[in-house]
Amino acid sequence: MPGTKYWFAASTEEFMPSEMLEQARAAEAAGFDGLGVSDHFAPWFPDGQASQAWVYLGALGQGTTRPIGTGVTPVLHHYHPGLIAQAFMSLEELYPGRVFLGVGSGEALNEIPLGLDWPSPKEKLEGFARGVEAIDRLWNGETVTMDGGWFRLKDAKLYTRARSRPKLYLSAFGPQAARIAGRYGDGLWTLGDPDAAPEVIDAYRESCREHGKPEGEIILQAGFAWAETDEAAIAGARRWKPTQLPELYLHDIHDPEDMQRRADEQMTDEQFAKGGFLIAADPDEHVERIREIEQIGATVVCLQLIGQADPLGSIRTYGERVLPVLRQDG
């Protein structure tokens, strides 16, 4: 699609903050248009990492010039919406016009360790909507008193406000969450899955029309890894298999070892590498897979770096042999 933007996302689940900062600087030099970061309290696999994403963003803003933000911050339990609103408004004041907040309804692996009793899908969506409403109202300069069920605000307001709001992008894996995105968001964030994404995008666009809001960014995400051989790329990224199991986003499954076991039982390496993620030695394969994601309707393709085989080589290969081809075709 003409004008498609390509964002790089660093993985708090796999890399140390210093490594992510090095990767982000390399990604900017390689030509990525934006710099995101995942926001996790716990990783998807037993021997992972989990640094604090907002702390990293402060350093990222100093060391780069591109748009920066999370993809995505959970709005459910361990972050109070008032503190999310405060943190990202502060980042916007530091880095005007560059900050985006991606938000989602959370996953058990991040919430259960901090004491949440995992809610039903209905309760989860309702809590998410109330949290996003609070952030939206605080960013608008309101003094807010509300009982959100899982949080409360009493005469709360942001005393420090930037001249503009950060962008607010809502993650959705289904139509109900997409409708919340259409009501409150500046865009939709979902997986670049050609089977599931169209229904989510349609629901988002319908909600935008219902609420009299212009359509914002359509951000479609996929993980990527490159190495000199397919075998090396897959071996370096194999532990990311759990991220492709839908039940881990819906149910109380939070032990990384259990998650890894389930993924290994249900999914072959071929399904993992050639289905949901972009894992290959051939740059042309990456190009073709990204083109498929663009055809779904993406205005932004967010590419999350995964794997231990050659992280910086993956970024370099995209800068030399993937992004230039995509832009030439566009």
C-alpha positions as CSV (number, residue, x, y, z in Angstrom):
1,M,0.0,0.0,0.0
2,P,1.4,3.5,-0.9
3,G,2.5,5.3,2.2
4,T,2.7,2.3,4.5
5,K,5.0,2.9,7.5
6,Y,7.3,0.3,9.0
7,W,7.8,0.4,12.7
8,F,10.5,-1.6,14.6
9,A,9.5,-3.0,18.0
10,A,12.0,-4.2,20.7
11,S,11.2,-7.1,22.9
12,T,11.3,-6.7,26.6
13,E,10.6,-10.4,26.9
14,E,14.0,-11.3,25.3
15,F,16.5,-8.5,25.6
16,M,18.1,-6.3,28.2
17,P,17.3,-2.5,28.1
18,S,20.8,-1.7,26.9
19,E,20.5,-4.2,24.1
20,M,17.1,-2.9,23.1
21,L,18.5,0.6,22.9
22,E,21.3,-0.5,20.7
23,Q,18.8,-2.3,18.5
24,A,16.5,0.7,18.3
25,R,19.3,3.0,17.2
26,A,20.3,0.5,14.5
27,A,16.7,0.3,13.4
28,E,16.4,4.0,13.0
29,A,19.6,4.0,11.0
30,A,18.2,1.2,8.9
31,G,15.2,3.3,7.9
32,F,12.4,2.2,10.2
33,D,9.7,4.9,10.7
34,G,8.8,4.3,14.3
35,L,10.3,2.6,17.4
36,G,8.0,0.6,19.7
37,V,8.6,-1.7,22.6
38,S,6.6,-4.5,24.2
39,D,5.4,-4.0,27.8
40,H,5.7,-7.1,30.0
41,F,6.0,-8.0,33.6
42,A,6.9,-11.6,32.7
43,P,8.2,-13.2,29.5
44,W,6.6,-15.9,27.4
45,F,9.3,-18.4,28.0
46,P,11.2,-19.6,31.1
47,D,14.6,-18.0,30.5
48,G,13.4,-14.6,29.2
49,Q,13.7,-11.0,30.3
50,A,11.1,-8.5,31.5
51,S,12.4,-5.0,32.0
52,Q,10.2,-1.9,32.6
53,A,9.1,-0.5,29.3
54,W,8.4,3.0,30.4
55,V,11.9,3.5,31.9
56,Y,13.3,2.3,28.5
57,L,11.2,4.8,26.6
58,G,12.7,7.7,28.5
59,A,16.2,6.7,27.3
60,L,14.9,5.8,23.8
61,G,13.5,9.3,23.3
62,Q,16.9,10.8,24.1
63,G,18.8,8.5,21.8
64,T,16.5,8.6,18.7
65,T,14.3,10.9,16.7
66,R,11.4,8.7,15.5
67,P,8.0,8.2,17.1
68,I,8.2,6.0,20.2
69,G,5.8,4.1,22.3
70,T,4.5,0.8,23.7
71,G,2.9,-2.1,21.8
72,V,1.1,-2.7,24.0
73,T,0.6,-1.6,27.7
74,P,-1.9,-3.7,29.6
75,V,-4.9,-1.7,31.0
76,L,-6.4,-4.2,33.4
77,H,-4.7,-4.6,36.7
78,H,-1.1,-3.9,37.5
79,Y,-1.1,-0.4,35.9
80,H,-3.6,2.1,37.3
81,P,-5.1,4.1,34.4
82,G,-4.3,7.4,36.1
83,L,-0.6,6.5,36.3
84,I,-0.6,5.4,32.6
85,A,-2.1,8.7,31.6
86,Q,0.4,10.6,33.7
87,A,3.5,8.7,32.4
88,F,2.7,9.0,28.7
89,M,1.6,12.7,29.0
90,S,5.0,13.3,30.6
91,L,6.8,11.5,27.8
92,E,4.8,13.6,25.3
93,E,6.0,16.8,27.0
94,L,9.6,15.5,26.7
95,Y,9.3,14.4,23.1
96,P,6.5,16.5,21.5
97,G,4.6,14.8,18.7
98,R,6.5,11.6,19.0
99,V,4.8,9.5,21.7
100,F,2.2,6.8,21.2
101,L,0.5,4.6,23.8
102,G,-0.6,1.2,22.6
103,V,-3.0,-0.4,25.1
104,G,-4.5,-3.9,25.5
105,S,-6.6,-5.8,27.9
106,G,-3.7,-7.8,29.3
107,E,-2.5,-11.4,29.5
108,A,-2.5,-13.8,32.4
109,L,1.3,-14.1,32.4
110,N,1.6,-10.4,33.3
111,E,-1.3,-10.1,35.7
112,I,-1.5,-13.3,37.7
113,P,1.9,-12.9,39.2
114,L,0.8,-9.5,40.6
115,G,-2.3,-10.8,42.3
116,L,-5.1,-10.6,39.8
117,D,-8.0,-13.1,39.9
118,W,-8.3,-13.7,36.1
119,P,-11.6,-12.2,35.0
120,S,-14.2,-13.6,32.5
121,P,-13.9,-12.3,28.9
122,K,-16.9,-10.0,29.5
123,E,-15.4,-8.6,32.7
124,K,-12.0,-8.2,31.0
125,L,-13.5,-6.1,28.1
126,E,-15.6,-4.0,30.4
127,G,-12.6,-3.3,32.6
128,F,-10.4,-2.4,29.6
129,A,-13.0,0.0,28.3
130,R,-13.3,1.8,31.6
131,G,-9.6,2.1,31.9
132,V,-9.2,3.5,28.4
133,E,-12.1,5.9,29.1
134,A,-10.2,7.2,32.2
135,I,-7.0,7.8,30.2
136,D,-8.9,9.6,27.4
137,R,-10.7,11.9,29.9
138,L,-7.5,12.7,31.8
139,W,-5.7,13.5,28.6
140,N,-8.5,15.8,27.6
141,G,-7.9,17.9,30.8
142,E,-10.9,16.7,32.7
143,T,-11.0,16.4,36.5
144,V,-12.3,12.8,36.8
145,T,-14.2,11.0,39.5
146,M,-15.2,7.5,38.5
147,D,-15.5,3.9,39.8
148,G,-14.0,1.7,37.1
149,G,-14.6,-1.5,39.1
150,W,-11.0,-2.5,39.3
151,F,-9.8,1.1,39.9
152,R,-11.1,4.4,41.2
153,L,-10.4,8.0,40.5
154,K,-11.5,10.8,42.8
155,D,-11.1,14.4,41.7
156,A,-8.1,13.3,39.6
157,K,-6.5,15.4,37.0
158,L,-3.1,15.7,35.2
159,Y,-1.3,18.7,36.6
160,T,1.4,18.4,34.0
161,R,0.1,18.4,30.4
162,A,1.9,18.6,27.1
163,R,0.7,20.9,24.4
164,S,-0.7,17.9,22.5
165,R,-2.0,14.4,23.5
166,P,0.0,11.3,22.8
167,K,-1.5,9.0,20.2
168,L,-3.7,6.2,21.7
169,Y,-3.8,2.9,19.8
170,L,-6.0,0.1,21.0
171,S,-5.1,-3.5,20.6
172,A,-7.9,-5.9,19.6
173,F,-8.1,-9.6,18.7
174,G,-11.8,-9.6,18.2
175,P,-14.7,-7.4,17.1
176,Q,-15.8,-6.3,20.6
177,A,-12.4,-4.9,21.5
178,A,-12.2,-3.3,18.0
179,R,-15.4,-1.4,18.7
180,I,-13.8,0.0,21.9
181,A,-10.9,1.1,19.7
182,G,-13.3,2.9,17.3
183,R,-14.8,4.8,20.2
184,Y,-11.6,5.9,22.1
185,G,-8.6,5.3,19.9
186,D,-6.5,7.1,17.3
187,G,-6.1,3.7,15.6
188,L,-6.3,0.0,15.9
189,W,-3.5,-2.5,16.7
190,T,-3.9,-6.2,15.9
191,L,-1.9,-9.1,14.5
192,G,-1.1,-9.3,10.8
193,D,-3.2,-12.5,10.4
194,P,-5.0,-12.6,7.0
195,D,-7.7,-14.9,8.5
196,A,-8.6,-12.9,11.7
197,A,-7.6,-9.3,11.0
198,P,-10.2,-8.4,8.4
199,E,-13.1,-8.9,10.8
200,V,-11.4,-6.9,13.4
201,I,-10.6,-4.1,11.0
202,D,-14.2,-4.0,9.8
203,A,-15.6,-3.8,13.3
204,Y,-13.2,-0.9,14.1
205,R,-14.2,1.0,11.0
206,E,-17.9,0.5,11.8
207,S,-17.4,1.8,15.3
208,C,-15.5,4.9,14.0
209,R,-18.5,5.7,11.9
210,E,-20.9,5.1,14.8
211,H,-19.0,7.5,17.0
212,G,-18.3,10.1,14.4
213,K,-14.5,9.6,14.5
214,P,-12.1,9.5,11.6
215,E,-10.4,6.3,11.0
216,G,-6.9,6.2,12.4
217,E,-3.9,4.0,11.9
218,I,-4.4,0.3,11.1
219,I,-1.3,-1.2,12.8
220,L,-0.7,-4.9,12.0
221,Q,2.1,-6.6,13.9
222,A,4.3,-9.6,13.2
223,G,7.6,-10.9,14.7
224,F,10.6,-11.2,12.5
225,A,14.0,-12.9,12.6
226,W,16.7,-13.4,10.0
227,A,19.9,-15.5,10.0
228,E,22.2,-17.0,7.3
229,T,20.0,-20.1,7.2
230,D,16.4,-20.9,8.0
231,E,17.5,-23.5,10.5
232,A,19.5,-21.0,12.4
233,A,16.7,-18.4,12.4
234,I,14.2,-20.9,13.6
235,A,16.5,-22.3,16.3
236,G,17.1,-18.8,17.6
237,A,13.4,-17.8,17.8
238,R,11.7,-21.1,18.6
239,R,11.0,-20.2,22.2
240,W,8.5,-17.6,20.9
241,K,6.1,-20.3,19.9
242,P,3.7,-19.7,22.9
243,T,2.8,-16.2,21.5
244,Q,0.9,-18.0,18.7
245,L,-1.5,-19.9,21.0
246,P,-4.8,-18.0,21.2
247,E,-5.7,-19.5,24.6
248,L,-2.8,-17.8,26.3
249,Y,-4.4,-14.4,25.6
250,L,-7.8,-15.5,27.0
251,H,-7.3,-17.9,29.9
252,D,-5.5,-18.2,33.2
253,I,-2.4,-19.8,31.7
254,H,0.6,-18.0,33.1
255,D,3.5,-20.4,33.9
256,P,6.2,-19.9,31.2
257,E,7.2,-23.6,31.3
258,D,3.7,-24.8,30.8
259,M,3.2,-22.3,28.0
260,Q,6.3,-23.6,26.2
261,R,5.2,-27.2,26.6
262,R,1.7,-26.5,25.2
263,A,3.3,-24.7,22.2
264,D,5.7,-27.5,21.4
265,E,2.9,-30.0,21.5
266,Q,0.6,-28.1,19.3
267,M,2.8,-26.5,16.7
268,T,5.6,-27.6,14.3
269,D,8.6,-25.4,13.6
270,E,7.3,-24.9,10.1
271,Q,3.9,-23.7,11.3
272,F,5.6,-21.3,13.7
273,A,8.1,-19.8,11.3
274,K,5.9,-19.6,8.2
275,G,2.6,-18.9,9.8
276,G,2.3,-16.1,12.3
277,F,5.9,-14.8,12.2
278,L,8.4,-13.9,9.5
279,I,11.4,-16.2,10.1
280,A,13.6,-16.9,7.1
281,A,17.1,-16.5,5.7
282,D,15.8,-15.2,2.3
283,P,15.0,-11.4,2.5
284,D,12.6,-11.8,-0.5
285,E,10.5,-14.1,1.7
286,H,10.2,-11.3,4.3
287,V,9.2,-8.9,1.6
288,E,6.5,-11.1,0.2
289,R,5.1,-11.9,3.7
290,I,5.0,-8.1,4.5
291,R,3.2,-7.4,1.3
292,E,0.6,-9.9,2.3
293,I,0.1,-8.0,5.6
294,E,-0.1,-4.7,3.8
295,Q,-2.9,-6.1,1.6
296,I,-5.1,-6.7,4.6
297,G,-5.3,-2.9,5.0
298,A,-2.3,-1.9,7.2
299,T,-1.2,1.7,7.3
300,V,1.6,0.6,9.7
301,V,3.3,-2.7,9.7
302,C,5.0,-3.1,13.2
303,L,7.8,-5.6,13.1
304,Q,8.9,-7.0,16.4
305,L,12.5,-8.3,16.6
306,I,12.7,-11.8,18.1
307,G,15.3,-14.5,18.3
308,Q,18.9,-15.0,19.4
309,A,20.5,-16.0,16.0
310,D,21.5,-12.6,14.8
311,P,19.4,-9.7,16.1
312,L,21.6,-6.9,14.7
313,G,22.0,-8.8,11.5
314,S,18.2,-9.0,11.2
315,I,18.0,-5.2,11.5
316,R,20.8,-4.7,9.0
317,T,19.2,-7.1,6.5
318,Y,16.0,-5.2,6.7
319,G,17.7,-1.9,6.2
320,E,19.6,-3.2,3.1
321,R,17.3,-5.7,1.5
322,V,13.8,-5.5,2.8
323,L,12.6,-2.0,3.5
324,P,14.1,-0.5,0.3
325,V,12.3,-3.1,-1.8
326,L,9.0,-2.5,-0.1
327,R,9.3,1.3,-0.5
328,Q,10.3,0.9,-4.2
329,D,7.3,-1.2,-4.8
330,G,5.0,1.2,-2.9
